[in-house]
């Protein structure tokens, strides 16, 4: 899945105008990927061991106030983004 935010069980919790912009951005990025012949990465090909999707408690984080403020999905997304950048653009 190229854009997890568009999955049916992941609702866009934004005003319709903002949701439309997100969808349009995904369409544009998808078309760029098609133009550049980038494959769609299946979840089987991604090393999911080090990514915390917020579904299972992360045992590695210290239990303090700062750790409670970190959004695990944002952290996982940034890790995934860095991996894509390193694999395809460096």
KACOR-V11100 format. One record per residue. RES is the residue in one small letter. SS is DSSP state (a for helix, b for strand, c for the rest). PHI is phi in whole degrees, -180 to 180 (* if undefined). Layout:
res->[RES | RES]
ss->[SS | SS]
phi->[PHI | PHI]
This chain:
res->[x | x | x | x | x | x | x | x | x | x | x | x | x | x | x | x | x | x | x | x | x | x | x | x | x | x | x | x | x | x | x | x | x | x | x | x | x | x | x | x | x | x | x | x | x | x | x | x | x | x | x | x | x | x | x | x | x | x | x | x | x | x | x | x | x | x | x | x | x | x | x | x | x | x | x | x | x | x | x | x | x | x | x | x | x | x | x | x | x | x]
ss->[c | c | c | a | a | a | c | c | c | c | c | c | c | c | c | a | a | a | a | a | a | a | a | a | a | a | a | a | a | a | a | a | a | a | a | c | c | c | c | c | c | c | a | a | a | c | c | c | c | c | c | c | c | c | c | c | c | c | c | c | c | c | c | c | a | a | a | a | a | c | c | a | a | a | a | a | a | a | a | a | a | a | a | a | a | a | a | a | a | c]
phi->[* | -79 | -131 | -63 | -65 | -97 | -65 | -64 | -87 | -112 | -78 | -77 | -94 | -137 | -64 | -54 | -65 | -68 | -61 | -64 | -65 | -63 | -64 | -62 | -63 | -64 | -64 | -63 | -63 | -62 | -64 | -63 | -62 | -65 | -59 | -90 | 56 | -83 | -73 | -79 | -83 | -80 | -61 | -67 | -84 | -96 | -77 | -88 | -64 | -99 | -104 | -102 | -90 | 81 | -96 | -122 | -57 | -83 | -77 | -81 | -81 | -68 | -91 | -136 | -64 | -64 | -64 | -72 | -85 | -74 | -84 | -63 | -69 | -65 | -61 | -64 | -63 | -67 | -62 | -63 | -62 | -62 | -64 | -65 | -61 | -68 | -73 | -111 | -126 | -128]
